[in-house]
Amino acid sequence: MLCLCTFESLARCFRDYGRETLITALQCITETADGNPGFVRATIVDSLCEALHGTRWRDAGEALLRAMDHFSFADAWGEVTNGRDHVFPGTVKRLMTEKVTAHLEKCLPPNRQAAVTIQLGVVFTGLIAEASACAFQHKAGGWSQYKLELTITSHPTAQTNWPP
């Protein structure tokens, strides 16, 4: 793995963001896709630390890494740096942080399961339905429903289970 980070840049990220954020940022690069050779760069590590620090994403574990599998560091780097006569680290850091944040907001939205539950509630407006054994699991590209059982309790056909 080619590392373009200096000890000083890693030490600065450790000091500014803490051990867990730095480790998670490095994992987002080295443990996703094909290891992203050549992208352990000071500006990218700093950008990831900035995007992850103090957010729910930092502690998302495997879900975070699977989301970052679909983030192209090469494409993002190209979009940020191509066509510029001068590449200023502060500007690149800000733009990369914005790209990572937008990607994670899309891939790991807050309260995904709650949004699904609210959606179901709209479908059954006027009925009191009890949900049980409701399990959702995150997979690459979205959420999958495994099992959903509803029992209608306030309808004349009470005790009718759905699905039939």
N, C-alpha and C positions, 0 to 999 in steps of 0.2 A: 504494500500500500504506500503510495506516494503521499507524504505529509508536507504540506506547505505552511504548517503552523510553527511558530517559534515557541520556545518554552515561555517566553514573556507573554505572548498572547494567550496561551492556555492558563498561565498563572493569573492574568488579569480577569479572564472569564471565571476562574475559580473564586477569586476575591469578590467580584461584582455580583455573581449569580449563585455561587455555592456549588458544592460537590455534586449533589444530585442532578442539578440542572445541566452542569457541564457533562457529566456522564451520559445523561439522556440525549443531549445534543450530539455527542460523538456517536452514540448508538444509532441515531436517526440517519447518520451518514454511512457508517461502516456496516450496519446490520440490516440494511435495506437494499432492495434491487440487487445489483451485482457488486455491492460494496462501494460503489461510487468512487472508483480509483481517481485520484487527483483532486478530489473535492474536500479533503480535510484541509481547508484553507482557513486562515485566521478570520477573514471577513464572514465566511459561511458559518463557522462555528459560533462566532459572536452573534450573528443574525438568528441562528437557531436558539441560542441561549436567551436572547431578547424575546423571541416569540413564545418560548416555553415558560420562562420564569414567572412564577406567581399565577399560573393558569392551571386549569384542570387537566390540560393535555399532558403536562409533565409527568403526571402519575398515571397516565392511561395505559402504560405497559404495552402489551402486545397489540392492542388496538391502535396505538400511536404508530408503532413500527409498521403495521400493515397499511395504515394510511400513508405513511411516508414511502412505502414501496411504490406508490403511484405518483410520487413527486419527482420530476426530472430535474436534478441539480444542473445538468448540462444545459437544458433548455432555459431554465430560470437564469442561470449565469449569463447565457448568451443574450437573453432579452435585456438584462440589466447593463451589460457592458458593451455590446456591439454598437458600432456607430459613434462611440464616444472618443474624442481625441484624448481626453484625460479621464482616468478612472479614479475618483476620490473615494477612499475607504468609507467615509461617513455616509456618502450618498449610496454606495453599493450596499452597505449594511442596512440602511433604511429600506431600500427597495426590496432586498432579499427578505427582510423581516416581514414586509407587507405581503410578499408572495407566499411565504410559508404560512402566515396567519390566515390568508384567504383560503389556501388549500385545506388547512385544518378546520376552519369554520365550515367548509363544504363537506369534508369527509367525516368529521366528528362533531356534529351539531349538539348543542346542549339538550338534555332531556329528550332524546330520540324516542324512548319508549313511552314517555308521557304524551308526546305528540301523536303516536299511534293510538293510544287509549282515548284521547280526545276525539280523534277521527272516528273511532268506533262509536263513541257516545253520540255523535251527530247522526249517525246512521240509525240508531235506535231511539231517536227522540220520542218522548212520550211513554216509553216503556222503561221499567226498572229491570235491568239485566245484570246478572251477577257473573263476573268473569272469574274463572278458575283455571289453574294449570296453564297460565299464559306465559310463554317463554319466548324471548327474542334473543337472537345471537347476531353479533356483528360479523359480517364476512366481507371480504374484499369487494368493494363496489356497492355495498349497501347492507341493509338489515334483512334477515330472513325470519319468517314466522314459522315456528315449529309446531305449536299446538295452541288452539284457542277453543275453549268450551264455554258457551254461554247458556245460562238457564234463565228463561223469562219468568219472572215471579209476579208481575202485576197485570198480566194479560189473561183474558178468559181461558186461554189454553195453557194455564200455568203448569209447570213441570215439563213442558215440552222442551227438549234439549235441541240445541243447534250446534253444529250442523246435524241434520237428520240422520 
